[in-house]
């Protein structure tokens, strides 16, 4: 029996999208593939309102590959890693594994990273890159990337700003030129509402020039090769997942039809309803004013058994997520992203109310 996924990813994928994977395969060095891939890139550029100073690309990978791309192709010597949860910390550790120096700006889980704290660290002049997680799914915190982007560009224009928006892009407002970031990336199994296996990345011309000056960029993580190959041949440098690209092509048509603002408002409505429900019965784990638009992390103040809840929800064809790592059972998380709408969220929360007796 299928369980409808209300976890932070992967999320629900409609049958129509899944069927796009049934296209007959084509050669990835053919004009037919170039036409498919170029169409996808052009749709990404249109939806995200990219100016000519940005490049769009799609990698056959999870979004986590982009931690390595930043570590291998962008960081020259030392990065400032903003850490307020499990995934932002992983970003920093990956850069360390790439042989680069890292200094962590850490705040308590549940809190957001603020621009003034970043500015204080950057004032030392020792960092060439800063990384931050837009939407920290382990805590349900939404970091203020627009505010941070403005500060970095105005005060530290030579520092590269790399943003992990794996679980934020599409659902939340993510217009790279307005954020004024250098790299921002996401995975397709989150707000794009596709199967796992692709990552979407946007790169500024400034970041690409930086990459050209960074040695030992690796092979699969060589940002210069990835972007230059598209410019020359309108293809990917390595064999892509062609069935998933068909699903992305279809998804972009649907997103363009709904519009960037329409998608954002739908996600915002789901988030506000879920957060209101959480505050009525429990407490939000995220710092007030910095709550995620795509996943709500709820502090389990009633000490309810989340594992047992999911067993009951499974019988009703739903699934939410326990707290991440050390937050298991102390929190639980409800993903409201991708194809979900307010009616579906209300239905799921009604079932939780009934199972846990919250309506009494």
SEVEXKOL-143636 format. One record per atom (N, C-alpha, C, O): x, y, z. Coordinates in steps of 0.2 Angstrom, whole numbers, plus 2048, in hexadecimal, padded with zeros to 3 digits. Each point is the difference from the previous one (the first is absolute). Layout:
SEVEXKOL-143636
XYZ
...
***
This chain:
SEVEXKOL-143636
8047FA800
7FC806800
804806800
805801804
7FA8047F7
804806800
7FF805806
7FA801801
80B801802
800805805
8018077FD
8058017FD
7F6804803
8018067FD
806804805
7FF801806
8068017F7
806803803
7FF807802
8008057FC
8007FC80B
800807803
807800804
800803805
8057FB7F8
807800803
8048067FC
7FD8027FB
8097FF808
8038067FD
8047FE7F9
8048037FD
7FA7F7800
8027FE7FA
8037F9800
8037FE805
7FC7FE7F6
7FC8017FA
7F8802802
7FE7FD805
7FF8067F6
7F9802801
7FC7FD7FB
8037FC7FC
7F7805804
7FB7FD7FC
8028017F8
8028067FF
7FD7F67FD
8018017F9
7FA7FD7FC
7FE7FA801
7FE80A7FB
7FA7FE7FD
8027FA7FB
8058007FD
7F67FC801
8007FB7FB
8028037F9
8047FD7FD
7F9809802
8028037F9
8078017FF
8037FF7FB
80080480B
808801800
8047FA800
8047FF7FC
7FA7FC808
8037F9800
8007FD7F9
8057FD7FE
7F68047FE
7FF7FD7F9
8058037FB
8017FD7FB
801809807
8058037FB
8067FC800
8048017FB
7FE7FB80A
8067FC800
7FF7FA7FB
8057FD7FE
7F58027FF
7FF7FB7FB
8028017F9
7FF7FC7FC
80380A803
8038027F9
8057FB7FE
8047FE804
7FC8017F5
8067FC7FE
806804801
8008067FF
8067F6802
806803801
8038037FA
7FF7FE7FA
805808806
8038037FB
807800801
802800806
8038017F5
807801802
801807803
7FD8057FD
8087FB807
801806804
8058057FC
802805802
8007F87F8
8058047FB
7FC8017FA
8038007FA
7F6801806
7FC8017FA
7FD807800
800803805
7FE7FF7F5
7FC806800
7FA800804
7FE805802
7FF7F57FE
7FA7FF804
801802807
7FB803803
80A7FA800
802802807
801807801
7FE803805
8068007F6
802807801
7FA804800
7FF805804
7FC7FA7F8
7F9803800
7FD800807
7FD805802
8027F4800
7FD7FF807
803804805
7FD804804
80A7FC7FD
804803805
800807800
7FF804805
8027FF7F5
7FF8077FF
7FA803802
7FF805802
7FB7F77FC
7FA803802
7FF800807
7FD805803
8067F6801
7FF800807
804806803
7FE804804
8087FD7F9
804806803
7FC8077FF
800804804
7FD7FC7F6
7FD8077FE
7FA801805
7FE805802
7FE7F57FF
7FB801805
802801807
7FD804803
8097FA7FF
802802807
802807800
7FF803805
8047FF7F6
8028077FF
7FA805801
800805803
7FB7F97F9
7F9804800
7FD800807
7FE805802
8017F5801
7FD7FF806
803804806
7FD803804
80A7FC7FC
804803805
8028077FE
804803804
7FA8007F7
8018077FE
808801800
802805802
8027F77FB
807801800
8028057FB
7FE7FF7FA
806806808
8038047FB
8067FD7FD
8027FA801
8018097FA
8057FD7FC
8077FF804
8047FC7FE
7FC807808
8067FF804
8007F9804
8047FF804
7F77FD7FB
7FF7FA804
7FF7FA7FA
7FE8017FB
8057F9807
7FF7FA7FC
7FC7FB804
801800806
7FB7FC7F7
7FC7FB803
8037F97FD
8027FF7FB
7FE7FC80A
8027FA7FE
7FC7FA804
7FD802805
8037F87F8
7FD7FA804
8057FB800
8037FE7FB
7FF7FF80B
8047FB801
7FC7F9802
7FB801803
8087FA7FA
7FD7F9802
8037FE807
8057FE800
7F8804805
8027FF807
7FB802805
7FB8037FE
8077FC808
7FC803805
803807801
8058027FD
7F7803807
802806801
807800804
8048057FF
7FD7F6804
806800805
8078007FB
805803803
7FA7FB7F7
8068017FC
803807800
8068017FF
7F5804801
802807800
804802806
8038057FF
7FD7F8806
804801806
8077FF7FD
805804802
7FC7F67FB
8077FF7FD
8028057FA
806802800
7F58007FC
8018057FB
803806803
8058037FE
7F87FF807
802807803
8077FF804
8048047FF
7FD7F6804
8067FF803
8067FF7FB
806802801
7F87FB7F9
8067FF7FB
8018057FB
8058017FE
7F5803801
8018047FA
7FF808802
8018047FC
7FD7FD80A
7FF807802
804803806
803805800
7FE7F7805
804802806
8077FF7FE
8037FB7FE
80180B802
8078007FF
8047FE805
8047FC800
7FB807806
8047FE806
7FB7FF806
8017FA804
7FB80A7FE
7FC800806
7F9802800
7FF8057FD
7FD7F7806
7F88027FF
7FE801807
8027FD805
7F98087FC
7FC801806
7FA7FC7FF
7FC8017FB
8027FA809
7FB7FC800
7FB801805
801800806
7F98037F8
7FA801805
7FD7FA801
7FD7FD7FC
80380180B
7FD7FA802
7FB800805
801803806
7F97FB7F9
7FA800805
7FC7FA7FF
7FA800802
8097FB7FC
7FD7F97FF
8047FB7FD
8068017FF
7F77F9800
8047FB7FE
8038017F9
8057FE7FE
7F78057FD
8018007F9
8058067FF
8057FF7FC
7FB806807
804806800
8077FE802
8058027FE
7FB7F9808
8067FE802
8047FB7FB
806800800
7F57FC7FD
8037FB7FB
8038047FA
8067FE7FE
7F8807800
8028057FB
808801802
8048007FC
7FD80380A
806802802
8057FA801
8068017FE
7F87F9804
8047FA801
8027FE7F9
8067FD7FF
7F68037FC
8027FE7F9
8058057FD
8057FD7FD
7FB809805
8058057FD
8077FE803
8058007FD
7FA7FE80A
8077FE803
8027FA7FD
8067FF7FF
7F67FC7FF
8027FA7FD
8038017F9
8047FC7FD
7FA80A800
8038027FA
807803800
8038037FC
8007FE80B
806802801
801808801
805803800
7F5800801
800807801
7FF802808
7FD7FC804
8058097FE
7FF803807
7F9802801
7FD8037FB
8017FC80B
7F9802802
800803807
8037FD804
7F98087FC
7FE802807
7F9800801
7FC8037FB
8017FA80A
7F9800801
7FD806804
802801805
7F98027F8
7FC805804
7FA7FC802
7FB7FF7FD
8057FE80A
7FB7FC802
7FB804805
802804804
7F77FA7FB
7FB803804
7FC7FA803
8007FA7FD
7FD806808
7FC7FB803
7FA7FE7FB
7FE8037FC
8027F6804
7FB7FD7FB
7F9803802
7FE800806
7FE8027F5
7FA803800
8008087FF
7FB8037FF
80B800802
8028077FF
8028017F8
8027FB7FD
7FD80B801
8028027F9
807803801
802803805
8017FD7F5
8068047FF
7FF8077FE
7FC8017FB
807804808
7FE8077FF
8068037FC
8067FE801
7F88077FB
8058037FC
806804804
8058007FE
7F9803808
805803804
8057FC803
806802800
7F87F8802
8057FB802
8057FE7FA
8067FF802
7F78007F8
8047FE7FB
8058067FE
8067FF7FF
7F8807801
8048067FF
806801805
8058017FE
7F97FD808
806800805
8057FB7FE
806802801
7F87F87FD
8057FB7FF
8048027F9
8067FF800
7F68047FB
8048017FA
804806800
8058017FC
7FB80380A
804806800
8077FF801
8048047FF
7FE7F5803
8077FE801
8038007F9
806800800
7F67FF7FB
8038007F9
8047FA7FE
8037FF7FB
7FB7FB809
8047FA7FE
7FC7FB7FC
8027FB7FF
7F8807800
7FB7FB7FC
7FF8027F9
7FF8067FE
8017F57FD
7FF8027F9
7F97FD7FE
7FD8027FB
8007FA80A
7F97FE7FE
7FC7FF807
8037FF805
7F78027FA
7FB7FF806
7FB7FB7FD
7FD8017FB
8017FA80A
7FA7FC7FE
7FB800805
801801806
7F97FE7F8
7FA800804
7FB7FC7FE
7FF7FF7FA
7FD7FE80A
7FA7FC7FE
7FA804800
7FE803806
7FF7FE7F5
7FA8047FF
7FA7FE805
7FD803804
8027F67FB
7FA7FD804
8037FA803
8017FA7FD
80080680A
8037FB804
7FB7FB802
7FC801805
8037F97F7
7FB7FC801
8007FC807
7FB7FD802
80B803801
8017FC807
7FC804805
7FF7FE805
8008097FA
7FE804805
7FA8047FE
7FC803804
8027FD7F6
7FB8047FD
801808800
7FB804800
80B7FE800
802807800
8028027F9
8037FD7FC
7FA809802
8018047FA
805805801
7FE805803
8087FB7FB
805805801
7FF8067FB
7FE7FF7FB
803807807
7FE8067FC
8058017FB
804805800
7FC7F77FB
8058017FA
8008067FC
8058027FE
7F5801802
8008077FC
804805804
8048047FD
7FB7FC809
803805804
8087FF801
8048047FF
7FD7F6801
8077FE800
8048017F9
805803800
7F77FC7FB
8038017F9
8018087FF
8068017FE
7F6803805
8018077FF
806802804
8048047FD
7FD7FA809
805802804
8077FD7FD
805804800
7FB7F67FE
8077FD7FD
8028047FA
8058027FF
7F68007FC
8018037FA
803808801
8048027FD
7F9801808
801807802
807801803
8048047FF
7FD7F7806
806801804
8067FB7FF
806802801
7F87F87FB
8067FC7FF
7FF7FD7F9
7FE7FA7FF
80280A7FC
7FE7FE7F9
8057FB7FD
7FE7FC7FB
808803808
8047FA7FD
7FF7FA803
8037FB7FE
7F9804807
7FE7FA804
7FB7FC7FC
7FA8037FF
8077F77FF
7FB7FC7FD
7FA7FE805
8027FD805
7F88047F9
7FA7FE804
7FD7FA7FD
7FD8007FB
8047FA808
7FD7F97FE
7FA7FE804
801800806
7FA7FF7F7
7FA7FE804
7FD7F97FF
7FF7FF7FA
8007FD80B
7FC7FA7FF
7F9802801
7FE801805
7FE7FE7F5
7F9801801
7FD7FA7FE
7FA8007FC
8097FA806
7FD7F97FE
7F97FF801
7FC7FE7FC
80280580A
7F97FF802
7FC806800
7FA800802
8098057FB
7FC807800
7FE8027F9
7FB8037FF
80A7FC7FC
7FF8027F9
7F97FE7FD
7FE7FA801
7FF80B7FC
7F97FF7FD
7FB801805
7FB8057FF
8057F8807
7FA801805
801807803
7FB803801
80B7FF801
801806802
8038057FB
8017FD7FA
7FF809807
8028057FB
8087FF7FF
803801805
7FF7FD7F5
8077FF7FF
8028037F9
8017FC7FC
7FF80A804
8038047FA
807802801
801805803
8037F77FA
808801801
8028077FF
804802804
7FA8027F7
8028077FF
7FE804805
803805802
7F77FA801
7FD804806
8047FE806
801805804
8007F57FD
8047FE806
8078037FF
804801806
7FF7FF7F4
8078037FF
8057FB802
805801803
7F97F87FC
8057FB802
8047FE7FA
7FF8027FA
8067FA807
8047FE7FB
7FF7F97FD
8017FE7FB
7FD7FD80A
7FE7FA7FF
7FA7FE804
800801806
7FB7FC7F7
7FA7FD804
7FE7FA7FC
7FF8007FA
7FF7FB80A
7FE7FA7FD
7FB7FC804
7FE802806
7FF7F97F7
7FA7FC803
8007F97FD
8037FF7FB
7F97FD809
7FF7F97FD
7F98007FE
7FB803802
8047F87F9
7F98007FD
7FB7FC804
7FA8017FE
8087FB807
7FB7FC804
7FD804805
7FC7FE804
8058097FC
7FD804805
7FB8047FD
7FB7FD7FE
80580A802
7FB8047FD
7FF7FF7F9
7FA8027FE
80A7FC7FE
7FF7FF7F9
7FB7FA7FF
7FD7FF7FB
8027FD80A
7FB7FA800
8027FB7FB
7FB7FF7FC
80B7FF803
8027FB7FC
8047FA803
801801806
8007FA7F7
8047FB803
807802802
8028057FD
8017F8808
807802801
8057FE7FA
7FF7FC7FC
807808804
8057FE7FB
8028067FC
8057FF7FC
7F8807804
8028067FD
801806805
7FD800805
8088047F9
801806804
8008067FB
8037FF7FA
7FA807808
8008067FC
805805803
7FF801806
8058027F6
805805803
8008067FC
7FF8007FA
801806809
8018067FD
807803802
801800806
8038037F5
806802801
8028077FD
7FE8017FA
80480480A
8028067FD
8068007FC
8047FC801
7FC8097FA
8068007FC
806801805
8067FE7FE
7F9806807
806801805
8027FA803
8067FF801
7F67FC801
8027FA803
8037FC7FB
8057FC801
7F98047F8
8037FC7FB
8088027FF
8047FC7FF
7FD80B801
806803800
8057FD806
8057FF7FF
7F8801806
8037FE806
8027F97FF
8067FE801
7F67FE7FD
8017F87FF
8067FF7FB
8047FC801
7FD8097FA
8057FF7FB
807801803
8057FE7FE
7FB805808
806802804
8027FB805
805800803
7F67FB7FE
8017FB806
8037FA7FD
7FD7FD7FB
808800807
8037FA7FD
7FD7FA803
7FC800805
8057FA7F8
7FE7FA803
7F87FF801
7FE7FF805
7FF8037F6
7F8800800
7FD7FA800
7FA7FF801
80A7FB7FE
7FD7FA7FF
7FD7FF7F9
8028047FC
7FA7F7803
7FD7FE7FA
7F9801800
7FE8057FD
7FE7F8807
7F9801800
7FE806804
7FB8037FF
80A800804
7FF806804
8038067FD
800805803
8027FA7F7
8038067FC
7FB8047FD
7FD7FF7FB
802807809
7FA8047FE
8028047F9
7FB8017FC
80B800803
8028037F9
7FE7FB7FB
7FD8027FB
8057F8805
7FE7FB7FB
7F97FF7FF
7FD8007FA
7FF80080C
7F97FF7FF
7FD8067FC
7FC7FF7FC
805807806
7FD8067FD
8038017F9
7FC8027FB
80A7FD804
8038017F9
7FE7FB7FB
7FF8027FA
8007F8808
7FD7FB7FC
7F98027FD
7FF7FE7FA
7FD80480A
7FA8027FE
8008067FB
7FD8007FB
808805806
8008067FC
8037FD7F9
7FE8037FB
8067F8805
8037FE7F9
7FB7FB7FD
7FF8007FA
7FE7FB80A
7FC7FB7FC
7F97FF802
7FC7FC7FD
801808808
7FA800803
7FE7F9802
7FB7FD7FF
80A800804
7FF7F9803
804800807
803805802
7FD7F6801
8037FF807
8077FC7FF
8007FC7FB
805806809
8067FC7FE
8007F9802
8057FC7FD
7F7802807
8007F8802
7F97FE7FF
7FB8047FF
8047F5800
7F97FD7FF
7FB802805
8017FF806
7FA8057F7
7FA802805
7FB7FB801
8007FB7FC
7FC806809
7FA7FC801
7FA8027FB
7FD805802
8037F97F8
7FB8027FB
7F97FF802
7FC8057FF
8027F6804
7F97FF802
7FE806805
7FA802800
80A7FF805
7FF806805
8008067FD
7FC805802
8087FC7F8
7FF8077FD
7FA8017FD
7FD8067FF
8007F57FE
7F98007FD
7FB803806
7FB8047FF
8067F9807
7FB802805
801808802
7FC803802
80B7FF7FE
801807802
7FD8047FA
7FE806802
8037F87F8
7FD8047FB
7F9801800
7FD806800
7FF7F5802
7F9800801
7FE805807
7FC804800
8087FB805
7FF804806
8018077FF
7FC804802
8097FE7FA
8018077FE
7FA8037FD
7FF806801
7FE7F67FA
7FA8037FD
7FB801805
7FD8067FF
8027F6806
7FB801805
801806804
7FC804802
80B7FC800
802806804
7FF8077FD
7FE805803
8047FB7F7
7FF8067FC
7F98027FF
7FE806800
7FD7F5800
7F98017FF
7FD803807
7FC805800
8077F8805
7FD803807
804806802
7FD804804
8087FE7F9
804806801
8047FF807
7FE7FD805
8088077FB
804800806
7FC802806
8017FD806
7FC8087F9
7FC803806
7FA7FC802
7FF7FF806
7FE7FE7F5
7FB7FB802
8027FA804
7FD7FE805
8097FF7F9
8027FA804
802803807
7FF7FC805
8048097FB
802803807
7FA801805
8007FE805
7FB8057F8
7FA801804
7FD7FA802
7FD800806
8037FB7F6
7FD7F9802
8047FD806
7FD7FE805
80A8037FA
8047FD806
7FF804806
8007FD805
8008097FA
7FF805806
7F97FE804
800800806
7FB7FF7F6
7FA7FE803
8007FA804
7FD7FF806
8067FC7F7
8017F9804
804801806
7FF7FD805
8078077FA
804801806
7FC804806
8017FE806
7FC8077F8
7FC804805
7FB7FC804
7FF800806
7FD7FB7F6
7FB7FC803
8047FB805
7FD7FF805
8087FE7F8
8037FB805
803803806
8007FD805
8038097FA
803803806
7FB802805
801800806
7F98027F8
7FB802804
7FE7FA804
7FE800806
8017FB7F6
7FE7F9804
8057FE805
7FF7FE805
8088037F9
8057FE805
800804806
8017FD806
7FE8097F9
800805806
7FA7FF805
800801806
7FB7FC7F7
7FA7FF804
8017FA804
7FD800806
8067FB7F8
8017FA804
8077FF803
8007FD805
8058057F7
8077FF803
803807800
7FE805803
8087FB7FA
8048067FF
8057FF7FA
8027FB7FF
7FF80B7FE
8057FF7FA
807800802
802803805
8027F97F8
8077FF802
8048067FD
805802803
7F98017F7
8038057FD
800807804
7FA801803
80B8037FD
7FF807803
7FB8047FC
7FF8007FA
7FD80380A
7FA8047FE
8038057FA
805804801
7F77FC7FA
8028057FA
8047FC7FB
8028037FB
8017F7807
8057FD7FB
7FD7F97FE
8047FB7FF
7F6804801
7FD7F97FF
8007FF7F9
7FF8047FB
8027F6803
8017FD7F9
7F98017FD
7FB7FF803
8058027F6
7FA8007FC
7FF7F97FD
7FA7FF7FE
80A7FC803
7FF7FA7FD
8007FA805
7FE7FA7FE
805807808
7FF7FA805
800803807
804805801
7F77F9803
7FF802806
8037FB805
7FE7FA800
806809805
8037FB805
7FD802806
800806803
7FC7F5800
7FC801806
8047FD806
8027FB800
7FE809806
8037FE806
7FB7FC803
7FA802802
8077F8800
7FC7FB803
7FF801807
8027FC804
7FA8097FE
7FF802807
7FB7FC803
801800807
7FB7FC7F6
7FC7FB803
8037F9801
7FC7FC802
80A8037FC
8047FA800
7FC7FA7FD
7FF7FB802
7FE8077F8
7FC7FB7FC
8057FB7FD
8068027FE
7F87F8800
8047FB7FD
8008017F8
7FB7FE7FD
80A805800
7FF8017F9
8017FA7FC
7FD7FF7FB
8077FC807
8017FA7FD
7F97FC7FF
7FE7FE7FB
7FE80280B
7FA7FD800
7FB8047FC
7FB7FD7FD
805809803
7FC8047FC
8017FE7F8
7FB8007FD
80B800801
8017FE7F9
7FD7F97FE
7FE7FF7FB
8027FC80A
7FD7FA7FF
7F98017FF
7FD7FD7FB
7FF807809
7F98017FF
7FF8047F9
7FB7FF7FD
809806802
7FF8047FA
8017FC7FA
7FD8017FB
8077FA805
8017FB7FA
7FA7FD7FE
7FF7FF7FA
7FD7FF80B
7FA7FD7FF
7FB8047FC
7FB7FE7FD
806809804
7FC8057FD
8038037FA
7FE8057FD
8087F8801
8048027FA
803807800
8008037FC
8037FE80A
804806801
8067FE804
8017FB803
80480A7FC
8067FF804
803807801
8018047FB
8017FD80B
804806802
8077FE802
8027FA800
80280A803
8077FF801
801801808
7FE805803
8067F6800
802801807
806806800
8028027FA
80080080B
805805801
8067FD7FD
8017FA800
80480A7FE
8067FE7FD
8067FF805
801804804
8027F67FC
8057FE804
7FF801807
7FB7FD803
808808801
800801807
7F9803802
7FE800806
7FE8027F5
7F9803801
7FB7FB7FF
7FA802801
8077F77FE
7FB7FB7FF
7FC800806
802800806
7F78007F9
7FB7FF806
800807804
7FA801802
80B8037FE
800806803
7FC8057FB
7FD805803
8047FA7F7
7FC8047FB
7FD7FB7FB
8027FA800
7FA8097FC
7FE7FC7FA
7FF8057FA
7FF806801
8017F87F9
8008057FA
7FB7FE7FB
7FF7FA7FE
7FE80B800
7FA7FF7FB
8038047F9
800806801
8017F77FA
8018037FA
7FA8027FC
7FC7FC7FF
80480A7FF
7FB8037FC
8038037FA
8018067FF
8007F67FC
8048037FA
7FE7FC7FA
7FD7FB800
8058077FA
7FF7FD7FA
7F98007FD
7FE8067FF
7FF7F5800
7F98007FE
7FB800805
7FA8017FE
8077FF808
7FB801805
7FD807800
8028057FE
7F77FB804
7FD806801
7FC800807
8017FB804
7FC80B7FD
7FD801807
7FB7FA802
8007FE806
7FC8007F5
7FB7FB802
8037FA802
7FE7FD805
8088017F8
8037FA802
804800807
8007FB803
80280B7FE
803801807
7FB800805
8017FD805
7F98067FA
7FB800805
7FE7F9801
7FE7FE806
8017FE7F5
7FE7F9801
8057FC804
7FE7FC805
8088057FA
8067FC803
800802808
8007FC804
7FF80B7FD
800802807
7FA7FE804
8007FE806
7FA8017F6
7FA7FD803
8017F9803
7FE7FE805
8067FE7F7
8017F9802
805800806
7FF7FC805
8068097FB
804800806
7FC802806
8017FD806
7FB8087FA
7FB802805
7FC7FA803
8007FF806
7FE7FD7F5
7FB7FB802
8047FA804
7FE7FD805
8088017F8
8047FB803
803802807
8007FC804
80280A7FC
803802807
7FB803805
801802805
7F87FF7F8
7FB802805
801808801
7FE802805
8048017F6
802808801
7F98047FF
800806802
7FB7F77FC
7FA8037FF
7FB800806
7FB804800
8077F8805
7FC800806
801806804
7FD800806
***
